[in-house]
Amino acid sequence: MLQGHQSWVFTNRPVILASATVGGPFEAQGKIAEDFDLLYGDIWLQQDSFEKAEKKMMEDACDTAIKKAGIQKGDINFFIAGDLMNQIISSSFSARTVGVPYLGIFGACSTSMEGLALAAQLVDSGAAKYAMAGTCSHNATAEKQFRYPTEYGSQKPPTAQWTVTGAGVAIVAASGAGPRVTAATVGRVVDMGITDPFNMGAAMAPAAVDTITAHFRDLQLPFDHYDLIATGDLGQIGHSIAKDLFAKHEIPISDERLTDCGLLIYNEDQQVIAGGSGCACCATVTYGHLIRRLRQGEWKRILVVATGALLSPLSFQQNETIPCIAHAVAIEQ
């Protein structure tokens, strides 16, 4: 049901029946390593290309989530997925393996919550009994496509972030045990004129603040309604800017309730510069770390706001600015 200008309220409260996360060796050294279902010891995953390794992580996450849900692949009505690669090949090739009806989406690093919102809408409306949402990223594939191949050894500025190698998948169902998806706010494209592809946090922070503000306005909620608000991958720079914007606009969201997935996934001594990023950043933190804490009763309500920079190598080469977006999903125990 539409509420306000850009938010959905899910009256039937679809359940996250199961979720699964896969990570690489660098993620195995991070803060939330114990919250991954599967961790690989090398970034190749015994594949002959990094792109194939990324695809395998998505396939592994899908298989693990389906097993945890106690259902069969054929029970999935729709698989909603996207990634950072050109023509979202990691997701589309994974869908070929999964073999269920597939909806490919692109929201850059906001894809995880875009997919979860759409999956919840399908289930809530009765258009699906089971909908699976997922995304993935790989540090080496993202570096190759958007920046420089890792073999080049280029020096990065202090605003740069580290693309997470991993995949995260959630299965949304009409009934069952698990956290409930209660609402979602679809973001607007916000472009503040930033052109530096090594400063994603600054580019995306205004979009995150815009969507969070719209969520509370549309649903008419008090600003202390959620135990935790987790942005997707703003990193240190974007997280700081978001806090400054909340203060500037007199939006009383306390620092204790506001966190960022890009700050949660890695340890401080891993030299990730400004924090984590990539489609798998918000997906693995949410579908592993945050969902587990919800199930354990540490929180009752969280709002996850995945952020995405909608640039491409082509737009950067044409000196375009970076349009950004953020999608928010409310998850409650």
N, C-alpha and C positions, 0 to 999 in steps of 0.2 A: 504494500500500500504506500502510495506517495504521501509524504508529509513535508510540508514546507515547499521549498523550491527545488531541492536537489537531493532529497534523502528518501530512503525506503525504510519502512518499519515492517518487520516480518512477523505477522500476527500469529503464525503457526510455530514460530521459534525453531527453525530447522537445526538439527544437531550435527556437530562435527563428530561423526561416528568414529573416525580414526584419522591419524595423521602420521607422516613419516618423513624423516630427514636423512640426507646422505651428505657427507663432507669429505674433503681431501686431507692430506697430511698436515697442512698448515692450520686447518680448522681443528684438527685433533690436538693441537697445542694451545687452543684458545680457552676462554673462560667457561664455555658451556659445552665442552667436549662430551661430557657425560649425558647430554640431552640428545645426542645424535643416535639414530638407529644403526647407522652403518658408516664407518670411517675407513677410507682407503689410505694405504701407505705410500702411494706415489700418484703423481698428477696424471699419469698416462692411463691408469686403470687397465693396463695390459691391452690397450688399443693402439692402433698405428697412427692416430692423429688426436689432437686435443679436442677437436669437434666431436669425434666419435666417443671420446671419454665423457664429454658433457652429456651427450645423448644417453649413454649408459647409466649415468647417475640419475637421470630422469626416469628411465625404465626401472631401475632398482627402487627408487622412491615409490613409484606406482605399485610395483609388485608387493613391497613391504606394507604399504597402506591397505591394500586390498586384503592381504592376509590378516592384518591386525583387525580389520573390520569384520572378518568372518564371512565374507561374501565371495562371489566369483566374478571374474572379469565381465562375463556376460550380463551381470546384474547392473553394471554401470550404464546409465542411460546416456550421459554426456561427459566427455572429457574436455575440460576447458584449460588451455595452457598457452604459454608464450614465453619468449626469452629474448636475449639481446642480439642473437645472430641474424644476419640478413635473411629475410623471408622466414623468420622463426623456425629455422631448420631443425634445431634440437628438439623442439616440441612436436613438430610435424612428423619427423622421423620416429620419434618415440610413440606417437599416436599410431603410426603404421604397425609398430610392434604390439601395442596394447590391443588394437583391433576393435575399438568401440567408437560410436559416433563422436566426432571431434569438432570443437569450435576453437580455432586459433585466434589469439588476441595479442595485441602489442601495447604495452603501457610502460616500456622500459622497466626500471626498477620498481614501478608501482604495480606490476603485473600480478603479484601474489594476491593483493587485496582486491584488485579488479576482478580476478578470477573467482575469489571466494564470494564476493558480492553477487556476481552473476550466478554462481552455483546455488547460493542461498535463495536467490529470486526464483530460479527454476523450480527448486524443491518446494518453496513456500507457496508458489502459485499452483502446484500440482502438475507442472509440466515435466517433472522428473521425480522418480523415486530415489535414485542415487545419482549424484553429480560429483565428479572428481575434478578438483582444481589444482594446478601445479605450475611450477616454474623452476628454472635452473640457470646457472651461470658458471663460467670457468675462468679463472684468472688469466690463463694463457690465451684463450680464444678472444676474450674481451680486449686484452692488450694488443693482440694482433690486428683486430678489426678497428678499434677506436683510437689507439695510440701508436705504440711501436712494439714490434715483437720483443719478447723478453730477452732474446739473444742479443739485441741491440744494446742493452744495458744503459738506456737513457736515464739521466738524472731527473727526478721528479721534484716539483715545488712542494712546500710544506702544506699546501691546501689539497694535495692529491689524496685519493683514497685507494684502498686495496680491494679489488674485486674478489668476492667470496667464491671459492670453488665448492659447489654443492647443489643440492636440489631439495625442494620441499613440496609435499603433496598433502592435500586434505580431502577426505570423502565426506560429503554433506548428505544427510539422510532425513527423511520425514520423521523418523522416530528412532529411539535407541538411547543408550547412555552416553553422556559426554557433554561438553560445553555447548551452549546454544548461540547461534548467530541471531541477534535481535534487531539489528539495524545496520544501515550502510549509507554513507554519503558519497556521491559521485562528484569528483573534483572538476574544477574548471582549469583550463590551460592558463597559466600565469607566466608572463615573460617580463623580467625586470631588466632586460638589455645586456645580460652577461654573455660574453662570447668565449670565455676561457674554459675549455673542456677539462682542465685540471682543477677546476673549482666548482664541482657539482654541488657541494653542500650549500654554498652561497646562492647558487641558482635555484635550488629546490626549496629552500627554507620558506620563502613567501607563499609558495603553493601549499605547503603543509599547514601554515598558519591560516590561510584562506579556507581550506577544507575543514579544519578543526573548528574554526569560528562558525562556519556554515552549519556544521553538525549540531553544535549546541543551540544555534538560533533556530534551525528547522525543528528540532525535537523539543525545544523549550526546556532544556535540562539545566540544573545548577552546575557550575563549573567544577564542583567536587563530586560529581556523580560517579566518575570512574576511579577505581583504585590506582590505575596506571594508564597513561597515554604514551604509547610507543610509536615514534616516527620511524620511517623505514631505514634510511641510510644517509642521514644528514652529516654524520660524523661530527668531529669537534667543532669545525667552523660553522656548519649549518645549524647545529644544535644551539650554539651560542647565539647566532643570529635570530633563531626562532624565539628564544627566551627574551631577547631584546625587543622583538616585534610584539610579543604578548604584553610586555611591560609598556611599550609605547602606546598601544591601543587600549591599555587598562583592562586587559583580559586576565582575570585573577586565577591563572593556572600555576600552582606552586611547583617549584623546582623538584620537590620530592615526588610529585606525581608524573613528571615528564622525563622520559628517557628516550634513547635512540638505539635501534638495533645495531647500527654501525659502531656503537661504543660498547655494546654488550658482548659481541662475539669474540673479540681478540683480547689478549693480555697486553698490558702497556709495554712490555719488553719485546713485543714481536715486530716492532718497527714498521707499523702499517701507516705511518705518517698521520693522516687526519682521521683514520678509522676505516671500517669496512664499507663496502658498497656492492652493487650488482644485484641482479634479480634474486639470487639465492640468499642474500643478506637478510632481508625481512622474512623471506619464506622459511629459512631454517631456524631463525630465532623464534618466530611465531609458532610454527608447527612443531617445534621441539621444546625449546626453553619455556616460552610463555604458556603454551597449552598445558604442559606438564605442571607448572605452578598453579594454573587454574584447577586442574583435576585434583591437586593436593590440597586445595582450599586456601592457598596463600592469598589469593585475591578472589573477589566475587565478580567484578566487572572490569574489563579492559577495553580500550579503544586502540586499534592498530591502524596507523596511518602510513601506508606505503607511498613513497615518493619516487617520481621518475623524471628523468631529463630526456625529452623527446627529440634529441638531436641525432644526426647520422654523420658518418664521415663526409658525405656529399654536402650536407648543409654547412658543416664546419669549413669545408674547402671554399664554399661560396660566401664565407664571412657572415653567415646568418647568426642571429642571437639564439639563445637556448630556451625554447618553450618548455615549461615544466608542469607537472600535474601531481596530485595526491588523491588517493582514494582511502576512505576511512571505513572500517568495519568494527562494529561493537560485538564483543563476545562475552557471554556471561555464563557463570556456573549454575 
